[in-house]
Amino acid sequence: MALWDIAVVDGIVALTDADGDAWDSFNGLPDPYVTMEVVGSYGETLVSHDTVFPVWDETVLVGVNSTQLEGGLDVSVVDSDLVFDTTIATCVPDDIPYNSVVTWSCSTEDDYELWSVTASVMPSEG
């Protein structure tokens, strides 16, 4: 059974939430980070401060198998704040293309795009 590493390269976060409100008080930019979860494994990137164009280049999940990935990959972009973090949105990608780089996005029901992230799904090195 093959093992896979998933890395998050970069992303784009909407300037405002779906209601037009800023993510941070006083119209501040978000401080986004990405979380990923499959059955039995969880990981997250570091926080990228005050940006809607974060760059992470970080491996988030290491050594997950195909069965775990086929069970569903939850991808969230979260805004880090002093008091409590706010999940911008969580989505489950429809497909996970193995051995490639992919861009996943997450939108509201009326197609307001909250975030997109570029990630790679490559054979595990560890």
CYANA upper distance limits for C-alpha pairs under 8 A (distance plus 0.5 A):
  1 MET  CA     65 ASN  CA      7.27
  1 MET  CA     66 SER  CA      7.81
  2 ALA  CA     65 ASN  CA      6.39
  2 ALA  CA     66 SER  CA      7.10
  2 ALA  CA    123 PRO  CA      7.79
  3 LEU  CA     63 GLY  CA      5.39
  3 LEU  CA     64 VAL  CA      5.75
  3 LEU  CA     65 ASN  CA      5.02
  3 LEU  CA     66 SER  CA      7.36
  3 LEU  CA    123 PRO  CA      6.49
  3 LEU  CA    124 SER  CA      5.82
  4 TRP  CA     62 VAL  CA      7.01
  4 TRP  CA     63 GLY  CA      5.54
  4 TRP  CA     64 VAL  CA      5.67
  4 TRP  CA     65 ASN  CA      6.53
  4 TRP  CA     66 SER  CA      7.99
  4 TRP  CA    121 VAL  CA      6.92
  4 TRP  CA    122 MET  CA      6.04
  4 TRP  CA    123 PRO  CA      5.05
  4 TRP  CA    124 SER  CA      4.97
  5 ASP  CA     59 THR  CA      7.34
  5 ASP  CA     60 VAL  CA      8.08
  5 ASP  CA     61 LEU  CA      6.00
  5 ASP  CA     62 VAL  CA      4.94
  5 ASP  CA     63 GLY  CA      6.01
  5 ASP  CA     64 VAL  CA      7.09
  5 ASP  CA    120 SER  CA      8.42
  5 ASP  CA    121 VAL  CA      6.34
  5 ASP  CA    122 MET  CA      5.94
  5 ASP  CA    123 PRO  CA      6.56
  5 ASP  CA    124 SER  CA      5.37
  5 ASP  CA    125 GLU  CA      8.10
  6 ILE  CA     59 THR  CA      6.24
  6 ILE  CA     60 VAL  CA      6.33
  6 ILE  CA     61 LEU  CA      5.62
  6 ILE  CA     62 VAL  CA      7.10
  6 ILE  CA    119 ALA  CA      7.28
  6 ILE  CA    120 SER  CA      6.08
  6 ILE  CA    121 VAL  CA      5.20
  6 ILE  CA    122 MET  CA      7.05
  7 ALA  CA     57 ASP  CA      7.27
  7 ALA  CA     58 GLU  CA      5.82
  7 ALA  CA     59 THR  CA      4.27
  7 ALA  CA     60 VAL  CA      5.84
  7 ALA  CA     61 LEU  CA      7.47
  7 ALA  CA    119 ALA  CA      5.91
  7 ALA  CA    120 SER  CA      5.75
  7 ALA  CA    121 VAL  CA      7.29
  8 VAL  CA     34 VAL  CA      8.33
  8 VAL  CA     45 THR  CA      8.20
  8 VAL  CA     56 TRP  CA      6.75
  8 VAL  CA     57 ASP  CA      6.14
  8 VAL  CA     58 GLU  CA      6.00
  8 VAL  CA     59 THR  CA      6.73
  8 VAL  CA     60 VAL  CA      7.28
  8 VAL  CA    117 VAL  CA      7.51
  8 VAL  CA    118 THR  CA      6.55
  8 VAL  CA    119 ALA  CA      4.81
  8 VAL  CA    120 SER  CA      7.09
  9 VAL  CA     55 VAL  CA      6.70
  9 VAL  CA     56 TRP  CA      5.85
  9 VAL  CA     57 ASP  CA      4.66
  9 VAL  CA     58 GLU  CA      7.04
  9 VAL  CA    117 VAL  CA      7.83
  9 VAL  CA    118 THR  CA      5.92
  9 VAL  CA    119 ALA  CA      5.89
  9 VAL  CA    120 SER  CA      7.93
 10 ASP  CA     53 PHE  CA      7.86
 10 ASP  CA     54 PRO  CA      6.12
 10 ASP  CA     55 VAL  CA      4.67
 10 ASP  CA     56 TRP  CA      5.94
 10 ASP  CA     57 ASP  CA      7.10
 10 ASP  CA    117 VAL  CA      6.24
 10 ASP  CA    118 THR  CA      5.96
 10 ASP  CA    119 ALA  CA      7.95
 11 GLY  CA     52 VAL  CA      8.38
 11 GLY  CA     53 PHE  CA      6.29
 11 GLY  CA     54 PRO  CA      5.98
 11 GLY  CA     55 VAL  CA      7.03
 11 GLY  CA    115 TRP  CA      7.67
 11 GLY  CA    116 SER  CA      5.90
 11 GLY  CA    117 VAL  CA      4.56
 11 GLY  CA    118 THR  CA      6.45
 12 ILE  CA     52 VAL  CA      6.01
 12 ILE  CA     53 PHE  CA      5.27
 12 ILE  CA     54 PRO  CA      7.05
 12 ILE  CA    115 TRP  CA      6.03
 12 ILE  CA    116 SER  CA      5.82
 12 ILE  CA    117 VAL  CA      7.01
 13 VAL  CA     32 PRO  CA      8.36
 13 VAL  CA     52 VAL  CA      5.19
 13 VAL  CA     53 PHE  CA      7.03
 13 VAL  CA     54 PRO  CA      8.43
 13 VAL  CA    114 LEU  CA      6.50
 13 VAL  CA    115 TRP  CA      4.92
 13 VAL  CA    116 SER  CA      7.19
 14 ALA  CA     52 VAL  CA      7.06
 14 ALA  CA    113 GLU  CA      7.29
 14 ALA  CA    114 LEU  CA      5.57
 14 ALA  CA    115 TRP  CA      6.46
 15 LEU  CA     22 ALA  CA      7.38
 15 LEU  CA     23 TRP  CA      8.18
 15 LEU  CA     29 LEU  CA      7.62
 15 LEU  CA     30 PRO  CA      8.49
 15 LEU  CA     52 VAL  CA      6.87
 16 THR  CA     20 GLY  CA      5.64
 16 THR  CA     21 ASP  CA      5.73
 16 THR  CA     22 ALA  CA      5.16
 16 THR  CA     23 TRP  CA      6.55
 17 ASP  CA     21 ASP  CA      5.91
 17 ASP  CA     22 ALA  CA      6.87
 17 ASP  CA     23 TRP  CA      7.03
 17 ASP  CA     88 ILE  CA      8.17
 17 ASP  CA    114 LEU  CA      7.51
 18 ALA  CA    108 THR  CA      8.04
 18 ALA  CA    112 TYR  CA      6.98
 18 ALA  CA    114 LEU  CA      7.94
 21 ASP  CA     27 ASN  CA      8.39
 22 ALA  CA     26 PHE  CA      8.26
 22 ALA  CA     27 ASN  CA      5.53
 22 ALA  CA     28 GLY  CA      7.06
 22 ALA  CA     29 LEU  CA      7.66
 23 TRP  CA     27 ASN  CA      7.75
 23 TRP  CA     28 GLY  CA      7.29
 23 TRP  CA     29 LEU  CA      6.92
 23 TRP  CA     30 PRO  CA      5.98
 23 TRP  CA     79 ASP  CA      7.77
 24 ASP  CA     28 GLY  CA      5.22
 24 ASP  CA     29 LEU  CA      6.59
 24 ASP  CA     30 PRO  CA      6.53
 24 ASP  CA     81 ASP  CA      8.23
 28 GLY  CA     50 ASP  CA      7.72
 29 LEU  CA     50 ASP  CA      5.26
 29 LEU  CA     51 THR  CA      6.14
 29 LEU  CA     52 VAL  CA      7.31
 30 PRO  CA     49 HIS  CA      7.51
 30 PRO  CA     50 ASP  CA      5.77
 30 PRO  CA     51 THR  CA      6.39
 30 PRO  CA     52 VAL  CA      7.14
 30 PRO  CA     79 ASP  CA      6.04
 30 PRO  CA     80 SER  CA      7.84
 31 ASP  CA     47 VAL  CA      6.63
 31 ASP  CA     48 SER  CA      5.95
 31 ASP  CA     49 HIS  CA      4.81
 31 ASP  CA     50 ASP  CA      5.51
 31 ASP  CA     51 THR  CA      6.83
 31 ASP  CA     78 VAL  CA      8.37
 31 ASP  CA     79 ASP  CA      5.55
 31 ASP  CA     80 SER  CA      5.71
 31 ASP  CA     81 ASP  CA      7.78
 32 PRO  CA     47 VAL  CA      6.14
 32 PRO  CA     48 SER  CA      6.01
 32 PRO  CA     49 HIS  CA      7.31
 32 PRO  CA     50 ASP  CA      8.45
 32 PRO  CA     51 THR  CA      8.00
 32 PRO  CA     52 VAL  CA      8.36
 32 PRO  CA     54 PRO  CA      7.62
 32 PRO  CA     77 VAL  CA      6.82
 32 PRO  CA     78 VAL  CA      5.85
 32 PRO  CA     79 ASP  CA      5.03
 32 PRO  CA     80 SER  CA      6.61
 33 TYR  CA     44 GLU  CA      7.54
 33 TYR  CA     45 THR  CA      6.06
 33 TYR  CA     46 LEU  CA      6.46
 33 TYR  CA     47 VAL  CA      5.25
 33 TYR  CA     48 SER  CA      6.82
 33 TYR  CA     77 VAL  CA      6.18
 33 TYR  CA     78 VAL  CA      5.88
 33 TYR  CA     79 ASP  CA      7.11
 33 TYR  CA     80 SER  CA      7.74
 34 VAL  CA     44 GLU  CA      5.93
 34 VAL  CA     45 THR  CA      5.91
 34 VAL  CA     46 LEU  CA      8.38
 34 VAL  CA     75 VAL  CA      7.57
 34 VAL  CA     76 SER  CA      6.10
 34 VAL  CA     77 VAL  CA      5.08
 34 VAL  CA     78 VAL  CA      6.71
 35 THR  CA     42 TYR  CA      7.91
 35 THR  CA     43 GLY  CA      6.26
 35 THR  CA     44 GLU  CA      4.69
 35 THR  CA     45 THR  CA      7.17
 35 THR  CA     60 VAL  CA      8.16
 35 THR  CA     74 ASP  CA      8.43
 35 THR  CA     75 VAL  CA      6.37
 35 THR  CA     76 SER  CA      5.66
 35 THR  CA     77 VAL  CA      6.97
 35 THR  CA     78 VAL  CA      8.05
 36 MET  CA     42 TYR  CA      6.29
 36 MET  CA     43 GLY  CA      5.95
 36 MET  CA     44 GLU  CA      6.69
 36 MET  CA     60 VAL  CA      7.46
 36 MET  CA     61 LEU  CA      7.74
 36 MET  CA     73 LEU  CA      7.27
 36 MET  CA     74 ASP  CA      6.04
 36 MET  CA     75 VAL  CA      5.22
 36 MET  CA     76 SER  CA      6.99
 37 GLU  CA     41 SER  CA      6.28
 37 GLU  CA     42 TYR  CA      4.94
 37 GLU  CA     43 GLY  CA      7.09
 37 GLU  CA     73 LEU  CA      6.26
 37 GLU  CA     74 ASP  CA      5.67
 37 GLU  CA     75 VAL  CA      7.33
 38 VAL  CA     42 TYR  CA      7.05
 38 VAL  CA     68 GLN  CA      6.38
 38 VAL  CA     69 LEU  CA      6.75
 38 VAL  CA     71 GLY  CA      7.60
 38 VAL  CA     72 GLY  CA      6.62
 38 VAL  CA     73 LEU  CA      5.55
 38 VAL  CA     74 ASP  CA      7.09
 39 VAL  CA     68 GLN  CA      6.16
 39 VAL  CA     69 LEU  CA      8.46
 39 VAL  CA     71 GLY  CA      7.53
 39 VAL  CA     72 GLY  CA      8.28
 40 GLY  CA     68 GLN  CA      8.18
 41 SER  CA     61 LEU  CA      7.67
 41 SER  CA     64 VAL  CA      7.93
 42 TYR  CA     60 VAL  CA      8.41
 42 TYR  CA     61 LEU  CA      7.25
 43 GLY  CA     60 VAL  CA      5.42
 43 GLY  CA     61 LEU  CA      6.09
 44 GLU  CA     60 VAL  CA      5.93
 45 THR  CA     56 TRP  CA      7.30
 45 THR  CA     58 GLU  CA      6.82
 45 THR  CA     59 THR  CA      8.21
 45 THR  CA     60 VAL  CA      6.72
 46 LEU  CA     56 TRP  CA      7.74
 47 VAL  CA     80 SER  CA      7.48
 48 SER  CA     54 PRO  CA      6.23
 48 SER  CA     55 VAL  CA      7.61
 48 SER  CA     56 TRP  CA      7.79
 49 HIS  CA     54 PRO  CA      8.47
 62 VAL  CA    124 SER  CA      7.10
 62 VAL  CA    126 GLY  CA      7.68
 63 GLY  CA    124 SER  CA      5.91
 63 GLY  CA    125 GLU  CA      8.37
 63 GLY  CA    126 GLY  CA      7.07
 64 VAL  CA     68 GLN  CA      6.93
 64 VAL  CA     69 LEU  CA      7.70
 65 ASN  CA     69 LEU  CA      7.03
 66 SER  CA     70 GLU  CA      6.50
 67 THR  CA     71 GLY  CA      6.72
 68 GLN  CA     72 GLY  CA      7.58
 69 LEU  CA     73 LEU  CA      6.31
 69 LEU  CA     96 ILE  CA      8.16
 72 GLY  CA     92 VAL  CA      7.08
 72 GLY  CA     93 PRO  CA      8.37
 73 LEU  CA     92 VAL  CA      6.09
 73 LEU  CA     93 PRO  CA      7.25
 74 ASP  CA     90 THR  CA      7.09
 74 ASP  CA     91 CYS  CA      6.40
 74 ASP  CA     92 VAL  CA      5.35
 74 ASP  CA     93 PRO  CA      8.04
 75 VAL  CA     90 THR  CA      6.03
 75 VAL  CA     91 CYS  CA      5.98
 75 VAL  CA     92 VAL  CA      6.60
 75 VAL  CA     93 PRO  CA      8.17
 76 SER  CA     87 THR  CA      7.42
 76 SER  CA     88 ILE  CA      7.81
 76 SER  CA     89 ALA  CA      6.18
 76 SER  CA     90 THR  CA      4.65
 76 SER  CA     91 CYS  CA      6.96
 77 VAL  CA     87 THR  CA      6.67
 77 VAL  CA     88 ILE  CA      6.08
 77 VAL  CA     89 ALA  CA      6.44
 77 VAL  CA     90 THR  CA      7.23
 77 VAL  CA    115 TRP  CA      7.73
 78 VAL  CA     85 ASP  CA      7.14
 78 VAL  CA     86 THR  CA      6.12
 78 VAL  CA     87 THR  CA      4.72
 78 VAL  CA     88 ILE  CA      5.73
 78 VAL  CA     89 ALA  CA      7.77
 79 ASP  CA     85 ASP  CA      6.10
 79 ASP  CA     86 THR  CA      5.60
 79 ASP  CA     87 THR  CA      6.65
 79 ASP  CA     88 ILE  CA      6.98
 80 SER  CA     84 PHE  CA      7.65
 80 SER  CA     85 ASP  CA      5.11
 80 SER  CA     86 THR  CA      7.16
 81 ASP  CA     85 ASP  CA      5.60
 81 ASP  CA     86 THR  CA      7.97
 88 ILE  CA    114 LEU  CA      7.45
 88 ILE  CA    115 TRP  CA      8.44
 89 ALA  CA    106 CYS  CA      7.39
 89 ALA  CA    114 LEU  CA      7.37
 89 ALA  CA    115 TRP  CA      8.20
 90 THR  CA    106 CYS  CA      7.70
 91 CYS  CA    105 SER  CA      8.43
 91 CYS  CA    106 CYS  CA      6.35
 93 PRO  CA    104 TRP  CA      7.12
 96 ILE  CA    121 VAL  CA      8.22
 97 PRO  CA    101 VAL  CA      8.27
 97 PRO  CA    102 VAL  CA      7.71
 97 PRO  CA    121 VAL  CA      7.52
 98 TYR  CA    121 VAL  CA      5.90
 98 TYR  CA    122 MET  CA      6.97
 99 ASN  CA    120 SER  CA      7.94
 99 ASN  CA    121 VAL  CA      5.87
 99 ASN  CA    122 MET  CA      5.08
 99 ASN  CA    123 PRO  CA      7.11
100 SER  CA    120 SER  CA      6.21
100 SER  CA    121 VAL  CA      6.13
100 SER  CA    122 MET  CA      7.01
101 VAL  CA    118 THR  CA      7.51
101 VAL  CA    119 ALA  CA      6.15
101 VAL  CA    120 SER  CA      4.69
101 VAL  CA    121 VAL  CA      6.91
102 VAL  CA    118 THR  CA      6.15
102 VAL  CA    119 ALA  CA      5.96
102 VAL  CA    120 SER  CA      6.64
102 VAL  CA    121 VAL  CA      8.46
103 THR  CA    116 SER  CA      7.15
103 THR  CA    117 VAL  CA      6.01
103 THR  CA    118 THR  CA      4.74
103 THR  CA    119 ALA  CA      6.73
104 TRP  CA    116 SER  CA      5.96
104 TRP  CA    117 VAL  CA      5.97
104 TRP  CA    118 THR  CA      6.95
104 TRP  CA    119 ALA  CA      8.27
105 SER  CA    113 GLU  CA      7.62
105 SER  CA    114 LEU  CA      8.18
105 SER  CA    115 TRP  CA      6.12
105 SER  CA    116 SER  CA      4.43
105 SER  CA    117 VAL  CA      6.89
106 CYS  CA    113 GLU  CA      6.41
106 CYS  CA    114 LEU  CA      6.27
106 CYS  CA    115 TRP  CA      6.00
106 CYS  CA    116 SER  CA      6.79
107 SER  CA    111 ASP  CA      5.77
107 SER  CA    112 TYR  CA      5.68
107 SER  CA    113 GLU  CA      4.60
107 SER  CA    114 LEU  CA      5.83
107 SER  CA    115 TRP  CA      7.68
108 THR  CA    112 TYR  CA      5.69
108 THR  CA    113 GLU  CA      7.03
108 THR  CA    114 LEU  CA      7.69
